[in-house]
Amino acid sequence: MSPKSLNAQAIRLSVAPMMDWTDTHCRVFHRVLAPHARLYTEMVHANAVVLGDRTRLLAMDAIEHPVALQLGGSEPELLAQAARIGAEHGFDEINLNCGCPSDRVQAGRFGACLMREPALVADSVAAMVAACAIPVTVKCRLGVDDDHDYDHFVAFIDTVAAAGCRMFVVHARNAWLKGLSPKENREVPPLRYDWAYALKRDRPGLQVIVNGGIATEAEATAHLDHVDGAMLGRAAYHDPYLLHRLDVAWFGGTLRTRGELLRAMRPYIEDQLARGVYLKHITRHLLGLFAGERGGRAFRQVLSEGAHKPGADWSLIEQALALTQAPALVA
Ligand SMILES: Cc1cc2nc3c(=O)[nH]c(=O)nc-3n(C[C@H](O)[C@H](O)[C@H](O)COP(=O)(O)O)c2cc1C
């Protein structure tokens, strides 16, 4: 199977894979906010895809497309099987995690420590490319620990690209494998966007997405002068309206209010409730919608306190929404 490049429009804006956060409910919400964004699942280990409960692990709603399945693992055969299963399930892309620094992941010899094993990543990518007809991409760091050699980073990319990966999501900092928690590893190692920019300049045939620390519309937009796309993680999750503003600014359309966007979720939410899903599993992803807005804290509080109660339904969301729309108190 020949390497697949992705449509340029389809990769400009994306939401990062985030464990425990970017589940199917979250992705549906992000899709409503950003019709043109590329969405990523939480990382799922290849072994779990092959042997585990796929209905749960690969849950995905038709509205989510385009959506990528992120895999963890380092055994080419297993990754190939998981990639095939992911493609059969309807995912639009398979992304290999070469950036996660957690102890558990290190013990399993995957994630960020794969930055030191380019040949193994290349074998894995080649096996996945051969196993499915959708693009296989890689999300990586700049290096691990005290790797500070740009040529070394590019050598990793070249080796993996030769195996059939055309798109790299670069979380533009190192992973420090000893002494930092995964959370610290998203904050402490310094960001070096210039490496991602240089990669695009030096390898124009590859698609390069920059990730890490992008917090505002202006920052995201500035990256587009240098690379093919911007991937947002925490900012998109904590301030989801940012995604909507970016989507409208970059792809056109009319800005909708937060309330309109929330109400656009109603059919999905009611359908999920009818299937027995608890409201709290969906509303936990909505809490940041009014971040920084009048009534935003009350909105968050009403949903946090009420969504786990038996029988909680759409009316709770209307109740929370009303608090954001009450007329301002006149002094
Ligand atoms: C709660 C959480 C879970 C994460 N899980 C994953 C994951 O499963 N796979 C992955 O490649 N990165 C994961 N990341 C890292 C993000 O994808 C992203 O690279 C990182 O947060 C930097 O981007 P940001 O500064 O825009 O958040 C996670 C980040 C967070 C905050």
The ligand as an SDF file (V2000), in Angstrom:
LIG
                    3D

 31 33  0  0  0  0  0  0  0  0999 V2000
   -5.1690   14.6000   30.2160 C   0  0  0  0  0  0  0  0  0  0  0  0
   -4.2050   14.4010   29.0650 C   0  0  0  0  0  0  0  0  0  0  0  0
   -4.0890   13.1640   28.4650 C   0  0  0  0  0  0  0  0  0  0  0  0
   -3.2130   12.9540   27.3970 C   0  0  0  0  0  0  0  0  0  0  0  0
   -3.2030   11.7460   26.7470 N   0  0  0  0  0  0  0  0  0  0  0  0
   -2.4790   11.5930   25.6060 C   0  0  0  0  0  0  0  0  0  0  0  0
   -2.5970   10.4220   24.8080 C   0  0  0  0  0  0  0  0  0  0  0  0
   -3.3750    9.5070   25.0900 O   0  0  0  0  0  0  0  0  0  0  0  0
   -1.8190   10.3480   23.6940 N   0  0  0  0  0  0  0  0  0  0  0  0
   -0.9670   11.3610   23.3210 C   0  0  0  0  0  0  0  0  0  0  0  0
   -0.3000   11.2630   22.2900 O   0  0  0  0  0  0  0  0  0  0  0  0
   -0.8550   12.4680   24.0600 N   0  0  0  0  0  0  0  0  0  0  0  0
   -1.6120   12.6280   25.1620 C   0  0  0  0  0  0  0  0  0  0  0  0
   -1.5630   13.7970   25.8520 N   0  0  0  0  0  0  0  0  0  0  0  0
   -0.6900   14.8890   25.3590 C   0  0  0  0  0  0  0  0  0  0  0  0
   -1.4790   15.7830   24.3890 C   0  0  0  0  0  0  0  0  0  0  0  0
   -1.8990   15.0630   23.2560 O   0  0  0  0  0  0  0  0  0  0  0  0
   -0.6260   16.9740   23.9360 C   0  0  0  0  0  0  0  0  0  0  0  0
    0.4830   16.4850   23.2270 O   0  0  0  0  0  0  0  0  0  0  0  0
   -0.1150   17.8000   25.1100 C   0  0  0  0  0  0  0  0  0  0  0  0
   -1.1390   18.0490   26.0570 O   0  0  0  0  0  0  0  0  0  0  0  0
    0.4640   19.1350   24.6260 C   0  0  0  0  0  0  0  0  0  0  0  0
   -0.5190   19.8850   23.9510 O   0  0  0  0  0  0  0  0  0  0  0  0
   -1.3130   21.0960   24.6770 P   0  0  0  0  0  0  0  0  0  0  0  0
   -0.2620   21.9750   25.2900 O   0  0  0  0  0  0  0  0  0  0  0  0
   -2.0770   21.7610   23.5750 O   0  0  0  0  0  0  0  0  0  0  0  0
   -2.1800   20.4720   25.7300 O   0  0  0  0  0  0  0  0  0  0  0  0
   -2.4120   14.0180   26.9360 C   0  0  0  0  0  0  0  0  0  0  0  0
   -2.5280   15.2760   27.5440 C   0  0  0  0  0  0  0  0  0  0  0  0
   -3.4220   15.4800   28.5820 C   0  0  0  0  0  0  0  0  0  0  0  0
   -3.5660   16.8520   29.2080 C   0  0  0  0  0  0  0  0  0  0  0  0
  1  2  1  0
  2  3  1  0
  2 30  2  0
  3  4  2  0
  4  5  1  0
  4 28  1  0
  5  6  2  0
  6  7  1  0
  6 13  1  0
  7  8  2  0
  7  9  1  0
  9 10  1  0
 10 11  2  0
 10 12  1  0
 12 13  2  0
 13 14  1  0
 14 15  1  0
 14 28  1  0
 15 16  1  0
 16 17  1  0
 16 18  1  0
 18 19  1  0
 18 20  1  0
 20 21  1  0
 20 22  1  0
 22 23  1  0
 23 24  1  0
 24 25  2  0
 24 26  1  0
 24 27  1  0
 28 29  2  0
 29 30  1  0
 30 31  1  0
M  END
$$$$
